[in-house]
Amino acid sequence: MLAFYLSIPEVENQRKSQNVIAGRRRAFKEGRYVGSPPKGYSVGRDSTNKPILVPNNDAPYILEAFELMATGVYNLREVFNKLKDKGYKSSKTAFSNMIRNPLYSGLVYLSAYRDEKEQFIEGIHEPIITRMLYSKVQDVINGRNKQKGLNHKKVNPAFPLRGFLMCPKCDKPLSGSISTGRNKKYAYYHCFSPCDIRIKQEDAHSWFHHFLRSISLDENAYELLVEIIKNEFDKINKQNKVGPKQREKLKNLEEKLINVQDLFIDGDLTKEEYQNHKKNIENLINEVKDRQIQFSKKKEVFDLYKNGLKSMQNIENQYIKSNVEFKRRLIGSIFPEKFQFQNKKVRTADINPILHKIAHFTRVNKENKKRDKSQKKDLSRCVAGAGLEPATFGL
């Protein structure tokens, strides 16, 4: 009998432990992360007063870390030190774990348990990065998408194109070196044996500067592009205008949610019926709130677009005056998959599609010196197709 009484607390503890585990897994399956918030998130409350992750002041650091890692130009230590210099506080181990955490892309990881396999569940929290950016960073970390020819040794400022410029024969990255002649030194970008490709450093830089001039915006092109983007925003604002009807809709939905809760408490709804109604109403509420948030951020995004385009004026001079790190970051944003020279020019197939369209627009604009409606319409479609994301191009 004594043994029976002594075993009761142990059984009770096991029961509580099982309940806690079941509760956590149930929350994860609903897409709700529970536990200590990771770096970049704080714990907030949703419309039903349940805990939910919300981005905090560290979120911009997290986004920048993933963007830098995605370029493949920097390793984990270099990115960590860059953010640390800007005020980001974390340990190297925590930073390494953070860059591998799918939670930042909106996914909640549920570990395997008993007969259940591990799985990733769509989270209900706001992601800090896109799923595509997360996947790209994991590819870089795991070596599936290494920047060809890049290592993380100190970059020689004399060869900013090294690692980005590819051999036209074997499609491998050209190296850069300086050879000493009788009277002076000669700098070349060159391939290794058996290729005999060799490009004078001054020629390569001259051709690249010419390319930068081709994508630089003059004042007329800048104003026209801003006008096109403004028109696109005006169209979106008209389609998704948040007015009294939307606010009234939100109020009605919140009242419906309260009514559903009352019906469940009174026993007029089963638990399953209540959860289905509750989920549908919460989805509708979130849709209205998301629309309100997007509408409120339109001006902010429009200003980012303007600043991004503004930075493309005199881009050649910015490149020449910058340090080698900025130059390489700029090159990486222009060329998603490196580039080659073809007939002393940058091969256009290698250029970021939006920059390619802008370069084409700028060339036509300079040739005609007037606003061509067909070009304006074509570029307008390009801007709309890009989803109106802020255009900073890594600047």
Stockholm file with secondary structure:
# STOCKHOLM 1.0

chainA/1-395         MLAFYLSIPEVENQRKSQNVIAGRRRAFKEGRYVGSPPKGYSVGRDSTNKPILVPNNDAPYILEAFELMATGVYNLREVFNKLKDKGYKSSKTAFSNMIRNPLYSGLVYLSAYRDEKEQFIEGIHEPIITRMLYSKVQDVINGRNKQKGLNHKKVNPAFPLRGFLMCPKCDKPLSGSISTGRNKKYAYYHCFSPCDIRIKQEDAHSWFHHFLRSISLDENAYELLVEIIKNEFDKINKQNKVGPKQREKLKNLEEKLINVQDLFIDGDLTKEEYQNHKKNIENLINEVKDRQIQFSKKKEVFDLYKNGLKSMQNIENQYIKSNVEFKRRLIGSIFPEKFQFQNKKVRTADINPILHKIAHFTRVNKENKKRDKSQKKDLSRCVAGAGLEPATFGL
#=GR chainA/1-395 SS CHHHHHHHHHHHHHHHHHHHHHHHHHHHHTTCCCSSCCTTEEEEECTTSCEEEEECTTHHHHHHHHHHHHHSSSCHHHHHHHHHHTTCCCCHHHHHHHTTCGGGGTEEEECCBTTBCCEEEECSSCCSSCHHHHHHHHHHHHTTTCCTTCCSSCCCTTCTTTTTBBCTTTCCBCEEEEEECSSSEEEEEECCTTCCCEEEHHHHHHHHHHHHHHHCCCHHHHHHHHHHHHHHHHHHHHHTCCCHHHHHHHHHHHHHHHHHHHHHHHTSSCHHHHHHHHHHHHHHHHHHHHHHHHHHTHHHHHHHHHHHHHTTTTHHHHHHHSCHHHHHHHHHHHCTTCBCEETTEECGGGSCHHHHHHHHHHHHHHHHCSCCHHHHHHHHHHHHHTTTCCCCTTC
#=GC SS_cons         CHHHHHHHHHHHHHHHHHHHHHHHHHHHHTTCCCSSCCTTEEEEECTTSCEEEEECTTHHHHHHHHHHHHHSSSCHHHHHHHHHHTTCCCCHHHHHHHTTCGGGGTEEEECCBTTBCCEEEECSSCCSSCHHHHHHHHHHHHTTTCCTTCCSSCCCTTCTTTTTBBCTTTCCBCEEEEEECSSSEEEEEECCTTCCCEEEHHHHHHHHHHHHHHHCCCHHHHHHHHHHHHHHHHHHHHHTCCCHHHHHHHHHHHHHHHHHHHHHHHTSSCHHHHHHHHHHHHHHHHHHHHHHHHHHTHHHHHHHHHHHHHTTTTHHHHHHHSCHHHHHHHHHHHCTTCBCEETTEECGGGSCHHHHHHHHHHHHHHHHCSCCHHHHHHHHHHHHHTTTCCCCTTC
//
